[in-house]
Amino acid sequence: MMIKQIEKQIRDLQKELAEIQKEHASFRLQPCQGDLEIRKKEEKLEEMDKRIKSVQENIRELERKRQELMAEAMRKSGYESPFG
């Protein structure tokens, strides 16, 4: 059950990541006039970059947790790998 919840969280974060990346690409292409607009745009892009990195880290952590839970479930069930 816990694995299914983690998989759902991963899918949700992957969707969020795709949306942020799409917004980031779209925002990057918007024209600017003057230094103030350029500075504001750069700040917004940096903020989006930080959010992208944060979501990517969360996905990695959840994937690692999912793999650990799956490995633990395999050990508990007495599964023996043909490779080890």
C-alpha positions in Angstrom: 0.0 0.0 0.0 2.8 2.4 0.9 4.5 1.8 -2.4 1.3 2.7 -4.3 1.1 6.0 -2.4 4.8 6.8 -3.2 4.2 6.0 -6.9 1.2 8.3 -7.0 3.3 11.1 -5.3 6.1 10.5 -7.9 3.6 10.8 -10.8 2.1 14.0 -9.3 5.5 15.5 -8.9 6.5 14.5 -12.5 3.3 16.3 -13.8 4.1 19.3 -11.7 7.7 19.3 -13.0 6.5 19.1 -16.6 4.2 22.1 -16.0 6.9 24.2 -14.4 9.4 23.4 -17.2 6.8 24.3 -19.8 6.0 27.6 -18.0 9.7 28.2 -17.6 10.3 27.8 -21.4 7.3 30.0 -22.3 8.3 32.7 -19.8 11.9 32.7 -21.1 10.7 33.5 -24.6 8.6 36.6 -23.5 10.2 39.9 -24.6 11.4 42.5 -22.1 11.8 46.2 -22.3 14.3 47.9 -20.1 16.5 46.8 -17.2 13.8 46.6 -14.6 11.8 44.1 -16.7 14.9 42.1 -17.4 15.8 42.0 -13.7 12.3 40.9 -12.8 12.3 38.2 -15.5 15.7 36.9 -14.3 14.4 36.7 -10.7 11.3 34.8 -11.9 13.4 32.4 -13.9 15.8 31.8 -11.0 12.8 31.2 -8.7 11.4 28.7 -11.3 14.9 27.0 -11.6 14.9 26.6 -7.8 11.4 25.0 -7.9 12.5 22.7 -10.7 15.5 21.5 -8.7 13.4 21.1 -5.6 10.8 18.9 -7.4 13.5 16.9 -9.0 15.1 16.2 -5.6 11.8 15.2 -4.2 11.2 12.8 -7.0 14.7 11.2 -6.5 14.1 10.8 -2.8 10.7 9.2 -3.3 12.1 6.9 -6.0 14.9 5.9 -3.6 12.3 5.3 -0.8 10.2 3.2 -3.2 13.2 1.0 -4.2 14.0 0.5 -0.5 10.5 -0.6 0.3 10.4 -2.9 -2.7 13.7 -4.5 -1.7 12.4 -4.9 1.9 9.2 -6.5 0.6 11.3 -8.9 -1.5 13.5 -9.9 1.5 10.4 -10.5 3.7 8.8 -12.7 1.0 11.9 -14.8 0.8 12.6 -14.0 -2.8 16.1 -15.0 -3.9 17.6 -13.2 -6.9 19.0 -15.5 -9.6 21.8 -13.0 -10.0 23.0 -13.0 -6.4 
